[in-house]
């Protein structure tokens, strides 16, 4: 792992990605150099953006109406929308060549897409087959640095391994050691790390057929494998994030902060800044934060000290400012839970993005 962040934390909003008609549950950058961003939403759609191709929210300052100094960041360019899921999209993964991506969600299906044509080329499982997931699919990834093997996991407590080159509807393997829903996946060269609600992170060695489990005091919501494969970052529902040594299962460092909460929802945590920072979302919103903004926390990997607490704005799109009326007839407060985070170039880029219940994805840079 990197011993020190390469630069100051990228806390400046540089773009907003608009268009979702509901909360955003999944984010990923395209493979290196990470030019594009894919988002998965509760509105059943996947959207491809170029955050660098921006348009100003307000007219330029040389027109009659000057742009306010506090104007929100410009809008990224929406390039393509992909619509084949019948329920919310919960996870996304891009192949190393950027030619394909995989998606999964509440409809129990795992889809493999051709990026250029916006068409699905494979459907791994469906409600009508005996080999598919029997509940929503929480996570999907490519295995081994290629695009031939797709791995999915979900509410049915299974991890399923699919051959993307074959038309066989059966998965290559079904890993069923989990005692509760599998919430997160992290791929290695020939191994799969799977985090579960049962408080375990299971490491599956595909070649050796071996499973090793590490136990945590709360349900696992997020798993991120360091580039060298020696350490893994694990987020759990006790408001803590832990960096684990994979050789002996020991905890190298615990990251927490007064005021941060993650006790109910699946909130992601990642390594960023050349693996010099731990970055995580937050459940605390509403009256607990100014302006009902979401929050992102960042810690120094080595010291465990908080290096940044970044506000995530609700967003500037009118479609995301709908009034919500509760059963009591009163307007409910907007709450921007930051649940998904993606860092450019697998944690080694100079930019990251965050999304959640507001439906707006905010891109941050230096």
TORKOL-4160 file (C-alpha; in steps of 0.2 Angstrom, whole numbers, padded with zeros to 4 digits, m for minus):
366
<pt num="1" X="0000" Y="0000" Z="0000"/>
<pt num="2" X="0005" Y="0018" Z="m0003"/>
<pt num="3" X="0012" Y="0025" Z="0013"/>
<pt num="4" X="0007" Y="0043" Z="0010"/>
<pt num="5" X="m0006" Y="0052" Z="0000"/>
<pt num="6" X="0001" Y="0060" Z="m0016"/>
<pt num="7" X="m0008" Y="0077" Z="m0014"/>
<pt num="8" X="m0021" Y="0086" Z="m0004"/>
<pt num="9" X="m0038" Y="0079" Z="m0003"/>
<pt num="10" X="m0049" Y="0083" Z="m0018"/>
<pt num="11" X="m0063" Y="0091" Z="m0009"/>
<pt num="12" X="m0069" Y="0104" Z="m0022"/>
<pt num="13" X="m0085" Y="0100" Z="m0032"/>
<pt num="14" X="m0080" Y="0100" Z="m0050"/>
<pt num="15" X="m0096" Y="0093" Z="m0058"/>
<pt num="16" X="m0113" Y="0087" Z="m0055"/>
<pt num="17" X="m0121" Y="0072" Z="m0064"/>
<pt num="18" X="m0140" Y="0075" Z="m0066"/>
<pt num="19" X="m0154" Y="0065" Z="m0073"/>
<pt num="20" X="m0158" Y="0052" Z="m0061"/>
<pt num="21" X="m0177" Y="0051" Z="m0055"/>
<pt num="22" X="m0172" Y="0043" Z="m0039"/>
<pt num="23" X="m0158" Y="0038" Z="m0027"/>
<pt num="24" X="m0142" Y="0033" Z="m0035"/>
<pt num="25" X="m0136" Y="0016" Z="m0028"/>
<pt num="26" X="m0121" Y="0012" Z="m0039"/>
<pt num="27" X="m0106" Y="0021" Z="m0045"/>
<pt num="28" X="m0090" Y="0016" Z="m0055"/>
<pt num="29" X="m0077" Y="0025" Z="m0066"/>
<pt num="30" X="m0073" Y="0017" Z="m0083"/>
<pt num="31" X="m0056" Y="0008" Z="m0082"/>
<pt num="32" X="m0040" Y="0018" Z="m0083"/>
<pt num="33" X="m0038" Y="0032" Z="m0086"/>
<pt num="34" X="m0056" Y="0034" Z="m0079"/>
<pt num="35" X="m0063" Y="0046" Z="m0091"/>
<pt num="36" X="m0081" Y="0042" Z="m0089"/>
<pt num="37" X="m0093" Y="0038" Z="m0074"/>
<pt num="38" X="m0107" Y="0025" Z="m0074"/>
<pt num="39" X="m0122" Y="0028" Z="m0062"/>
<pt num="40" X="m0135" Y="0015" Z="m0057"/>
<pt num="41" X="m0152" Y="0022" Z="m0050"/>
<pt num="42" X="m0168" Y="0017" Z="m0042"/>
<pt num="43" X="m0177" Y="0022" Z="m0057"/>
<pt num="44" X="m0170" Y="0006" Z="m0066"/>
<pt num="45" X="m0158" Y="0016" Z="m0077"/>
<pt num="46" X="m0139" Y="0016" Z="m0080"/>
<pt num="47" X="m0132" Y="0032" Z="m0086"/>
<pt num="48" X="m0115" Y="0035" Z="m0094"/>
<pt num="49" X="m0107" Y="0053" Z="m0091"/>
<pt num="50" X="m0092" Y="0062" Z="m0096"/>
<pt num="51" X="m0089" Y="0073" Z="m0080"/>
<pt num="52" X="m0076" Y="0084" Z="m0090"/>
<pt num="53" X="m0088" Y="0089" Z="m0103"/>
<pt num="54" X="m0097" Y="0102" Z="m0093"/>
<pt num="55" X="m0110" Y="0115" Z="m0096"/>
<pt num="56" X="m0113" Y="0130" Z="m0083"/>
<pt num="57" X="m0128" Y="0130" Z="m0072"/>
<pt num="58" X="m0129" Y="0149" Z="m0074"/>
<pt num="59" X="m0126" Y="0160" Z="m0089"/>
<pt num="60" X="m0107" Y="0166" Z="m0091"/>
<pt num="61" X="m0103" Y="0182" Z="m0082"/>
<pt num="62" X="m0102" Y="0193" Z="m0098"/>
<pt num="63" X="m0121" Y="0192" Z="m0100"/>
<pt num="64" X="m0134" Y="0203" Z="m0092"/>
<pt num="65" X="m0136" Y="0190" Z="m0077"/>
<pt num="66" X="m0119" Y="0187" Z="m0069"/>
<pt num="67" X="m0116" Y="0170" Z="m0062"/>
<pt num="68" X="m0116" Y="0170" Z="m0043"/>
<pt num="69" X="m0100" Y="0167" Z="m0033"/>
<pt num="70" X="m0109" Y="0153" Z="m0024"/>
<pt num="71" X="m0115" Y="0144" Z="m0040"/>
<pt num="72" X="m0115" Y="0125" Z="m0040"/>
<pt num="73" X="m0103" Y="0116" Z="m0051"/>
<pt num="74" X="m0107" Y="0114" Z="m0069"/>
<pt num="75" X="m0116" Y="0099" Z="m0076"/>
<pt num="76" X="m0107" Y="0084" Z="m0083"/>
<pt num="77" X="m0112" Y="0078" Z="m0100"/>
<pt num="78" X="m0124" Y="0063" Z="m0101"/>
<pt num="79" X="m0118" Y="0052" Z="m0115"/>
<pt num="80" X="m0130" Y="0037" Z="m0115"/>
<pt num="81" X="m0144" Y="0029" Z="m0105"/>
<pt num="82" X="m0146" Y="0010" Z="m0103"/>
<pt num="83" X="m0163" Y="0003" Z="m0099"/>
<pt num="84" X="m0166" Y="m0016" Z="m0097"/>
<pt num="85" X="m0168" Y="m0018" Z="m0078"/>
<pt num="86" X="m0185" Y="m0020" Z="m0072"/>
<pt num="87" X="m0180" Y="m0015" Z="m0054"/>
<pt num="88" X="m0168" Y="m0004" Z="m0046"/>
<pt num="89" X="m0149" Y="m0005" Z="m0051"/>
<pt num="90" X="m0138" Y="m0009" Z="m0036"/>
<pt num="91" X="m0121" Y="m0013" Z="m0043"/>
<pt num="92" X="m0110" Y="m0009" Z="m0058"/>
<pt num="93" X="m0093" Y="m0015" Z="m0064"/>
<pt num="94" X="m0083" Y="m0010" Z="m0080"/>
<pt num="95" X="m0072" Y="m0022" Z="m0089"/>
<pt num="96" X="m0053" Y="m0018" Z="m0091"/>
<pt num="97" X="m0055" Y="m0014" Z="m0109"/>
<pt num="98" X="m0070" Y="m0003" Z="m0107"/>
<pt num="99" X="m0080" Y="m0012" Z="m0120"/>
<pt num="100" X="m0091" Y="m0021" Z="m0108"/>
<pt num="101" X="m0099" Y="m0018" Z="m0091"/>
<pt num="102" X="m0110" Y="m0028" Z="m0079"/>
<pt num="103" X="m0125" Y="m0023" Z="m0069"/>
<pt num="104" X="m0136" Y="m0031" Z="m0056"/>
<pt num="105" X="m0151" Y="m0026" Z="m0046"/>
<pt num="106" X="m0168" Y="m0029" Z="m0038"/>
<pt num="107" X="m0174" Y="m0040" Z="m0053"/>
<pt num="108" X="m0163" Y="m0054" Z="m0048"/>
<pt num="109" X="m0154" Y="m0053" Z="m0065"/>
<pt num="110" X="m0135" Y="m0049" Z="m0069"/>
<pt num="111" X="m0134" Y="m0041" Z="m0086"/>
<pt num="112" X="m0118" Y="m0039" Z="m0097"/>
<pt num="113" X="m0118" Y="m0024" Z="m0109"/>
<pt num="114" X="m0110" Y="m0018" Z="m0124"/>
<pt num="115" X="m0105" Y="0000" Z="m0120"/>
<pt num="116" X="m0105" Y="0006" Z="m0138"/>
<pt num="117" X="m0122" Y="m0002" Z="m0144"/>
<pt num="118" X="m0130" Y="0000" Z="m0127"/>
<pt num="119" X="m0137" Y="m0017" Z="m0129"/>
<pt num="120" X="m0136" Y="m0032" Z="m0117"/>
<pt num="121" X="m0125" Y="m0046" Z="m0124"/>
<pt num="122" X="m0129" Y="m0059" Z="m0109"/>
<pt num="123" X="m0141" Y="m0061" Z="m0096"/>
<pt num="124" X="m0135" Y="m0071" Z="m0081"/>
<pt num="125" X="m0150" Y="m0078" Z="m0073"/>
<pt num="126" X="m0168" Y="m0072" Z="m0073"/>
<pt num="127" X="m0183" Y="m0076" Z="m0062"/>
<pt num="128" X="m0189" Y="m0090" Z="m0074"/>
<pt num="129" X="m0173" Y="m0100" Z="m0073"/>
<pt num="130" X="m0167" Y="m0112" Z="m0060"/>
<pt num="131" X="m0150" Y="m0106" Z="m0060"/>
<pt num="132" X="m0152" Y="m0088" Z="m0056"/>
<pt num="133" X="m0152" Y="m0078" Z="m0039"/>
<pt num="134" X="m0168" Y="m0080" Z="m0030"/>
<pt num="135" X="m0167" Y="m0062" Z="m0022"/>
<pt num="136" X="m0160" Y="m0045" Z="m0027"/>
<pt num="137" X="m0142" Y="m0045" Z="m0033"/>
<pt num="138" X="m0132" Y="m0033" Z="m0022"/>
<pt num="139" X="m0115" Y="m0034" Z="m0030"/>
<pt num="140" X="m0107" Y="m0038" Z="m0047"/>
<pt num="141" X="m0089" Y="m0038" Z="m0053"/>
<pt num="142" X="m0077" Y="m0045" Z="m0065"/>
<pt num="143" X="m0064" Y="m0058" Z="m0060"/>
<pt num="144" X="m0045" Y="m0059" Z="m0063"/>
<pt num="145" X="m0042" Y="m0043" Z="m0072"/>
<pt num="146" X="m0052" Y="m0049" Z="m0087"/>
<pt num="147" X="m0069" Y="m0049" Z="m0094"/>
<pt num="148" X="m0072" Y="m0068" Z="m0096"/>
<pt num="149" X="m0079" Y="m0071" Z="m0079"/>
<pt num="150" X="m0092" Y="m0062" Z="m0070"/>
<pt num="151" X="m0096" Y="m0064" Z="m0051"/>
<pt num="152" X="m0112" Y="m0059" Z="m0043"/>
<pt num="153" X="m0119" Y="m0060" Z="m0025"/>
<pt num="154" X="m0135" Y="m0056" Z="m0016"/>
<pt num="155" X="m0150" Y="m0058" Z="m0004"/>
<pt num="156" X="m0151" Y="m0077" Z="m0007"/>
<pt num="157" X="m0134" Y="m0079" Z="0002"/>
<pt num="158" X="m0125" Y="m0085" Z="m0013"/>
<pt num="159" X="m0110" Y="m0080" Z="m0023"/>
<pt num="160" X="m0112" Y="m0085" Z="m0041"/>
<pt num="161" X="m0098" Y="m0086" Z="m0054"/>
<pt num="162" X="m0103" Y="m0085" Z="m0073"/>
<pt num="163" X="m0093" Y="m0088" Z="m0089"/>
<pt num="164" X="m0096" Y="m0073" Z="m0100"/>
<pt num="165" X="m0090" Y="m0083" Z="m0115"/>
<pt num="166" X="m0102" Y="m0097" Z="m0114"/>
<pt num="167" X="m0121" Y="m0097" Z="m0117"/>
<pt num="168" X="m0123" Y="m0110" Z="m0104"/>
<pt num="169" X="m0137" Y="m0103" Z="m0092"/>
<pt num="170" X="m0129" Y="m0112" Z="m0077"/>
<pt num="171" X="m0116" Y="m0103" Z="m0066"/>
<pt num="172" X="m0098" Y="m0111" Z="m0066"/>
<pt num="173" X="m0099" Y="m0111" Z="m0047"/>
<pt num="174" X="m0111" Y="m0107" Z="m0033"/>
<pt num="175" X="m0103" Y="m0102" Z="m0017"/>
<pt num="176" X="m0116" Y="m0104" Z="m0003"/>
<pt num="177" X="m0106" Y="m0103" Z="0014"/>
<pt num="178" X="m0114" Y="m0086" Z="0019"/>
<pt num="179" X="m0128" Y="m0087" Z="0032"/>
<pt num="180" X="m0136" Y="m0071" Z="0027"/>
<pt num="181" X="m0137" Y="m0059" Z="0012"/>
<pt num="182" X="m0120" Y="m0055" Z="0003"/>
<pt num="183" X="m0118" Y="m0036" Z="0002"/>
<pt num="184" X="m0101" Y="m0033" Z="m0006"/>
<pt num="185" X="m0088" Y="m0041" Z="m0018"/>
<pt num="186" X="m0070" Y="m0037" Z="m0021"/>
<pt num="187" X="m0061" Y="m0047" Z="m0034"/>
<pt num="188" X="m0043" Y="m0053" Z="m0034"/>
<pt num="189" X="m0033" Y="m0062" Z="m0048"/>
<pt num="190" X="m0040" Y="m0079" Z="m0044"/>
<pt num="191" X="m0050" Y="m0076" Z="m0028"/>
<pt num="192" X="m0066" Y="m0067" Z="m0023"/>
<pt num="193" X="m0069" Y="m0058" Z="m0006"/>
<pt num="194" X="m0087" Y="m0057" Z="m0001"/>
<pt num="195" X="m0094" Y="m0047" Z="0013"/>
<pt num="196" X="m0111" Y="m0053" Z="0022"/>
<pt num="197" X="m0124" Y="m0047" Z="0034"/>
<pt num="198" X="m0119" Y="m0062" Z="0045"/>
<pt num="199" X="m0103" Y="m0052" Z="0049"/>
<pt num="200" X="m0091" Y="m0062" Z="0039"/>
<pt num="201" X="m0079" Y="m0058" Z="0025"/>
<pt num="202" X="m0075" Y="m0074" Z="0015"/>
<pt num="203" X="m0060" Y="m0076" Z="0004"/>
<pt num="204" X="m0063" Y="m0089" Z="m0009"/>
<pt num="205" X="m0048" Y="m0096" Z="m0018"/>
<pt num="206" X="m0055" Y="m0102" Z="m0035"/>
<pt num="207" X="m0040" Y="m0112" Z="m0040"/>
<pt num="208" X="m0038" Y="m0121" Z="m0023"/>
<pt num="209" X="m0056" Y="m0122" Z="m0019"/>
<pt num="210" X="m0053" Y="m0115" Z="m0002"/>
<pt num="211" X="m0063" Y="m0103" Z="0009"/>
<pt num="212" X="m0056" Y="m0093" Z="0023"/>
<pt num="213" X="m0068" Y="m0082" Z="0034"/>
<pt num="214" X="m0064" Y="m0067" Z="0045"/>
<pt num="215" X="m0077" Y="m0062" Z="0058"/>
<pt num="216" X="m0083" Y="m0044" Z="0062"/>
<pt num="217" X="m0094" Y="m0037" Z="0076"/>
<pt num="218" X="m0107" Y="m0031" Z="0064"/>
<pt num="219" X="m0114" Y="m0034" Z="0047"/>
<pt num="220" X="m0102" Y="m0030" Z="0033"/>
<pt num="221" X="m0108" Y="m0017" Z="0020"/>
<pt num="222" X="m0092" Y="m0014" Z="0010"/>
<pt num="223" X="m0076" Y="m0023" Z="0005"/>
<pt num="224" X="m0061" Y="m0015" Z="m0004"/>
<pt num="225" X="m0046" Y="m0025" Z="m0008"/>
<pt num="226" X="m0029" Y="m0015" Z="m0009"/>
<pt num="227" X="m0020" Y="m0016" Z="m0026"/>
<pt num="228" X="m0006" Y="m0027" Z="m0019"/>
<pt num="229" X="m0019" Y="m0039" Z="m0012"/>
<pt num="230" X="m0011" Y="m0039" Z="0006"/>
<pt num="231" X="m0024" Y="m0029" Z="0015"/>
<pt num="232" X="m0043" Y="m0026" Z="0014"/>
<pt num="233" X="m0054" Y="m0012" Z="0019"/>
<pt num="234" X="m0070" Y="m0017" Z="0027"/>
<pt num="235" X="m0085" Y="m0006" Z="0032"/>
<pt num="236" X="m0097" Y="m0013" Z="0045"/>
<pt num="237" X="m0114" Y="m0007" Z="0053"/>
<pt num="238" X="m0105" Y="m0002" Z="0069"/>
<pt num="239" X="m0100" Y="0015" Z="0061"/>
<pt num="240" X="m0082" Y="0009" Z="0059"/>
<pt num="241" X="m0071" Y="0005" Z="0045"/>
<pt num="242" X="m0056" Y="m0007" Z="0047"/>
<pt num="243" X="m0041" Y="m0011" Z="0038"/>
<pt num="244" X="m0036" Y="m0029" Z="0039"/>
<pt num="245" X="m0020" Y="m0039" Z="0036"/>
<pt num="246" X="m0025" Y="m0053" Z="0025"/>
<pt num="247" X="m0010" Y="m0064" Z="0031"/>
<pt num="248" X="m0016" Y="m0067" Z="0049"/>
<pt num="249" X="m0033" Y="m0058" Z="0049"/>
<pt num="250" X="m0027" Y="m0045" Z="0061"/>
<pt num="251" X="m0034" Y="m0027" Z="0062"/>
<pt num="252" X="m0021" Y="m0014" Z="0057"/>
<pt num="253" X="m0031" Y="0001" Z="0060"/>
<pt num="254" X="m0049" Y="0006" Z="0064"/>
<pt num="255" X="m0057" Y="0022" Z="0057"/>
<pt num="256" X="m0071" Y="0031" Z="0066"/>
<pt num="257" X="m0076" Y="0048" Z="0070"/>
<pt num="258" X="m0088" Y="0057" Z="0082"/>
<pt num="259" X="m0103" Y="0062" Z="0072"/>
<pt num="260" X="m0102" Y="0049" Z="0059"/>
<pt num="261" X="m0115" Y="0035" Z="0058"/>
<pt num="262" X="m0117" Y="0019" Z="0048"/>
<pt num="263" X="m0129" Y="0008" Z="0058"/>
<pt num="264" X="m0143" Y="0003" Z="0045"/>
<pt num="265" X="m0139" Y="0006" Z="0027"/>
<pt num="266" X="m0126" Y="m0001" Z="0015"/>
<pt num="267" X="m0113" Y="0013" Z="0014"/>
<pt num="268" X="m0097" Y="0011" Z="0004"/>
<pt num="269" X="m0079" Y="0014" Z="0009"/>
<pt num="270" X="m0064" Y="0015" Z="m0002"/>
<pt num="271" X="m0046" Y="0018" Z="m0003"/>
<pt num="272" X="m0041" Y="0034" Z="m0012"/>
<pt num="273" X="m0026" Y="0046" Z="m0015"/>
<pt num="274" X="m0014" Y="0031" Z="m0020"/>
<pt num="275" X="m0021" Y="0021" Z="m0005"/>
<pt num="276" X="m0016" Y="0035" Z="0007"/>
<pt num="277" X="m0034" Y="0039" Z="0012"/>
<pt num="278" X="m0049" Y="0029" Z="0019"/>
<pt num="279" X="m0065" Y="0037" Z="0012"/>
<pt num="280" X="m0083" Y="0033" Z="0017"/>
<pt num="281" X="m0100" Y="0040" Z="0017"/>
<pt num="282" X="m0112" Y="0044" Z="0031"/>
<pt num="283" X="m0130" Y="0041" Z="0036"/>
<pt num="284" X="m0132" Y="0057" Z="0046"/>
<pt num="285" X="m0142" Y="0069" Z="0037"/>
<pt num="286" X="m0157" Y="0081" Z="0040"/>
<pt num="287" X="m0156" Y="0092" Z="0055"/>
<pt num="288" X="m0140" Y="0084" Z="0060"/>
<pt num="289" X="m0131" Y="0093" Z="0045"/>
<pt num="290" X="m0132" Y="0111" Z="0038"/>
<pt num="291" X="m0144" Y="0112" Z="0024"/>
<pt num="292" X="m0148" Y="0093" Z="0024"/>
<pt num="293" X="m0131" Y="0090" Z="0015"/>
<pt num="294" X="m0123" Y="0073" Z="0015"/>
<pt num="295" X="m0106" Y="0070" Z="0021"/>
<pt num="296" X="m0090" Y="0061" Z="0016"/>
<pt num="297" X="m0077" Y="0057" Z="0029"/>
<pt num="298" X="m0058" Y="0054" Z="0025"/>
<pt num="299" X="m0045" Y="0047" Z="0036"/>
<pt num="300" X="m0026" Y="0046" Z="0035"/>
<pt num="301" X="m0023" Y="0027" Z="0032"/>
<pt num="302" X="m0007" Y="0026" Z="0043"/>
<pt num="303" X="m0012" Y="0038" Z="0058"/>
<pt num="304" X="m0031" Y="0035" Z="0057"/>
<pt num="305" X="m0034" Y="0054" Z="0060"/>
<pt num="306" X="m0048" Y="0063" Z="0050"/>
<pt num="307" X="m0041" Y="0073" Z="0036"/>
<pt num="308" X="m0057" Y="0079" Z="0028"/>
<pt num="309" X="m0075" Y="0080" Z="0031"/>
<pt num="310" X="m0083" Y="0085" Z="0015"/>
<pt num="311" X="m0101" Y="0091" Z="0012"/>
<pt num="312" X="m0110" Y="0084" Z="m0002"/>
<pt num="313" X="m0123" Y="0096" Z="m0009"/>
<pt num="314" X="m0141" Y="0091" Z="m0013"/>
<pt num="315" X="m0139" Y="0096" Z="m0031"/>
<pt num="316" X="m0145" Y="0109" Z="m0043"/>
<pt num="317" X="m0157" Y="0099" Z="m0054"/>
<pt num="318" X="m0176" Y="0103" Z="m0052"/>
<pt num="319" X="m0181" Y="0085" Z="m0054"/>
<pt num="320" X="m0172" Y="0082" Z="m0038"/>
<pt num="321" X="m0181" Y="0095" Z="m0028"/>
<pt num="322" X="m0198" Y="0087" Z="m0027"/>
<pt num="323" X="m0208" Y="0090" Z="m0012"/>
<pt num="324" X="m0211" Y="0075" Z="m0001"/>
<pt num="325" X="m0227" Y="0075" Z="0009"/>
<pt num="326" X="m0228" Y="0063" Z="0024"/>
<pt num="327" X="m0243" Y="0054" Z="0031"/>
<pt num="328" X="m0245" Y="0069" Z="0043"/>
<pt num="329" X="m0248" Y="0081" Z="0028"/>
<pt num="330" X="m0232" Y="0090" Z="0032"/>
<pt num="331" X="m0217" Y="0092" Z="0020"/>
<pt num="332" X="m0203" Y="0080" Z="0024"/>
<pt num="333" X="m0185" Y="0086" Z="0025"/>
<pt num="334" X="m0174" Y="0081" Z="0011"/>
<pt num="335" X="m0160" Y="0070" Z="0017"/>
<pt num="336" X="m0145" Y="0066" Z="0007"/>
<pt num="337" X="m0138" Y="0050" Z="0013"/>
<pt num="338" X="m0121" Y="0047" Z="0004"/>
<pt num="339" X="m0121" Y="0028" Z="0001"/>
<pt num="340" X="m0110" Y="0025" Z="m0014"/>
<pt num="341" X="m0092" Y="0032" Z="m0018"/>
<pt num="342" X="m0081" Y="0028" Z="m0033"/>
<pt num="343" X="m0063" Y="0034" Z="m0034"/>
<pt num="344" X="m0054" Y="0036" Z="m0051"/>
<pt num="345" X="m0042" Y="0023" Z="m0057"/>
<pt num="346" X="m0045" Y="0011" Z="m0043"/>
<pt num="347" X="m0040" Y="0023" Z="m0029"/>
<pt num="348" X="m0025" Y="0030" Z="m0038"/>
<pt num="349" X="m0033" Y="0044" Z="m0048"/>
<pt num="350" X="m0035" Y="0063" Z="m0044"/>
<pt num="351" X="m0054" Y="0063" Z="m0043"/>
<pt num="352" X="m0069" Y="0054" Z="m0035"/>
<pt num="353" X="m0088" Y="0055" Z="m0035"/>
<pt num="354" X="m0102" Y="0052" Z="m0023"/>
<pt num="355" X="m0120" Y="0049" Z="m0024"/>
<pt num="356" X="m0135" Y="0044" Z="m0013"/>
<pt num="357" X="m0153" Y="0048" Z="m0009"/>
<pt num="358" X="m0153" Y="0065" Z="m0018"/>
<pt num="359" X="m0151" Y="0057" Z="m0035"/>
<pt num="360" X="m0137" Y="0069" Z="m0040"/>
<pt num="361" X="m0119" Y="0063" Z="m0041"/>
<pt num="362" X="m0106" Y="0075" Z="m0036"/>
<pt num="363" X="m0088" Y="0074" Z="m0043"/>
<pt num="364" X="m0074" Y="0081" Z="m0032"/>
<pt num="365" X="m0057" Y="0086" Z="m0038"/>
<pt num="366" X="m0043" Y="0097" Z="m0031"/>
